[in-house]
Amino acid sequence: MGGCSNCGPSLAAAGSPSSASPPTISAARNPAEIAETAQHEYAVTFPIAAKAVVVGPGAHPFYMWAAEVRPKDVPKWNFHKYLIGRDGYIAEVFPSAVEPTDTRVKTAIAKAMAGT
């Protein structure tokens, strides 16, 4: 989540709030522990949703939909990022290795916020 804490406030101010959903492919931690770690170790201020299954037949409906529309972009590990455009569709996908502060992420967010 390293860079996530830097993105949340600026996105919220621009009218595009951030949220996180811990995947069940991560270490088996309980939701309270995940939220506490995110807040204390990474200074995350945006909402942390409940843990969710992100791959396979038991995946959360959002991730099932995302896998249907972007089958090559399913989460492989923690910190997988989906950028949802103003139209409600997936605008861009970033794998775990891409930090939230990466120029590619910032550019995609700016483009999505501009509606282009």
FIRO-817866 format. One record per residue: x, z, y of N, C-alpha, C in turn. Coordinates in steps of 0.02 Angstrom, whole numbers, plus 50000, padded with zeros to 5 digits. Example, Ala and Ser with C-alpha at 12.3 -4.5 7.8 and 13.67 -1.06 7.14 Angstrom:
FIRO-817866
506605039049716506155039049775506605039049835/506425035449888506845035749947506455039450002/
//
This chain:
FIRO-817866
500415000049940500005000050000500425000050062/501065000550054501525001150110501284998450176/501214991850182501024988850245500294989250262/499884991350214499154991650226498984996050285/499335001550293499155006250346499255003050415/499694998150419499814994750483499274989750501/498914987350451498414982050463497724984750479/497534990150448496854992850454496604993650525/496964997550568496714998650636496644992250677/497124987750672497084981650712496524977150688/496404976850623495854972750598495184975750617/495114982250613494484985450631494334984350705/494844984650747494744983550819494524976350832/494734971750789494554964750797493884963150764/493564968150734492914967050702492964965050630/493524966350598493624964550527493924970450490/493504975150469493774981150437494104979750370/494574984150352494924983750288494624988850240/494704987550176494534992550125494974991150065/495024995850020495424995049960495024997349900/495114994049845494794995849782495344996449730/495525002449710496055003249660495855000149593/496264995849565496104992749501496234997349442/495874996249389496005000149329496624997849293/496934992249315497554990149285498144994249311/498004998549360498525002949387498575009149342/499045013449359499125019649321498465023449319/498355026949265497715030549255497695036749300/497505035749362497445041249410496705041949429/496505048049445495805048949464495705046849537/495085045249556494955042649624495185047249680/495105053749672495315058349725496065058149734/496435057649679497165057349683497385050849715/497045045349700497215038849729497105039049805/496535041649826496385042049898496885046649934/497035052249903497515056949933498205053849940/498425050349889499075047049891499075041649946/498545037749950498505032450000498535035350071/498165040850081498135043850147498785047450166/499065051250120499655055350137500315051650131/500395047450081501025043950073501075037450112/500485034250124500495027750157500115027650224/499845033350245499475033850308498885029050313/498575027650257497995023250256497395026750287/497065023450333496485026350366495835022850349/495875017150315495265013450296494985016150231/494355014650216494035017250156494365015050091/494385019650043494625018149976494015018549931/493845012949901493255012649856493425015749789/492925016349748493025018949681493465014149641/493805016849591494205012749545493755007549513/494015001549503493594996249475493984992249424/493634989949373493924985249325493964978549362/494554975449361494644969449401494744963049359/494854963749295494934957849252494534958649188/494344953049160494004953149095493254953549100/492924953949041492194953849039491854959949071/492214965449076491934971549107492104972249180/492354967049210492564967449280491974968649327/492124971949382491634973049436491364966249457/490724965749477490434959349497490834955549550/491134959049598491534955549648492114951849615/492464955249570493044952149537492844946749488/492254947349458492004942049415491874935749457/491554936749515491424931249561492084928149585/492554932349605493194929849630493564925849576/493534928149514493854924549459493514917949445/492864917749457492494911549446492674906249499/492724908449562492864903649615493614902349625/494034906949603494764906149609495094908349543/494974904749488495214906949422495974907649415/496354904149456497084904749452497354910649493/496904913949530497114919249576496854926149557/496784927649492496544934249472497104939349479/496934945649491497444950849498497874951449436/498524952049447498994953149392499234960449393/499224963449452499464970349460499174973149525/499354979349540499114982649601499264978749664/498894980149716499004977449783498874969949789/498464967249743498234960349748497744960149807/497784954949848497384954849909496944948649913/496304949649927495834944249942495654944750015/495684939150050495454938750119494784935250117/494264938750137493594935950138493454933450209/493274927150214493134924150280492464926350308/492354924650369491724926350402491114923350367/491234918050328490684914750292490534918250225/490924923450208490814927150147491164924350086/491544919050096491924916050041492654918050044/493014917149990493724918849988494104913750031/494424916350083494814912050128495524911150102/495794916450072496484916250047496584921949998/497084921049955497254926049905498014927149908/498204933449904498914935249905499064939849847/499574938049807499754942249750500094948749772/500204953049725500494959649737501154959349775/501564954349761502234953949791502214952449866/501654950049891501594948449963501344954749999/501754957250045501574963150084501024961450134/500594966350150500064965050199500324963150268/500944965050283501244963450348501604956750348/501604953150292501924946650286501614941750336/502014937350363501784932350411501214928150382/501254926550317500734922450286500054925950288/500064932550278499444936350280499174936650351/499614938250398499404938650468499134932050493/499454926550474499234919850495498554918250466/498454919850402497814918650369497254922750401/497404928950418496914933350450496724930550519/497224928650557497094925950624496664919550619/496834915350572496454909150562495724910750542/495644915550496494964917450475494564920650532/494904924750572494564927950629494364922850681/494754917550688494604912350737494044907750712/493904908150647493374904050620493584896950605/494244895750598494474888950585494694888150513/
//
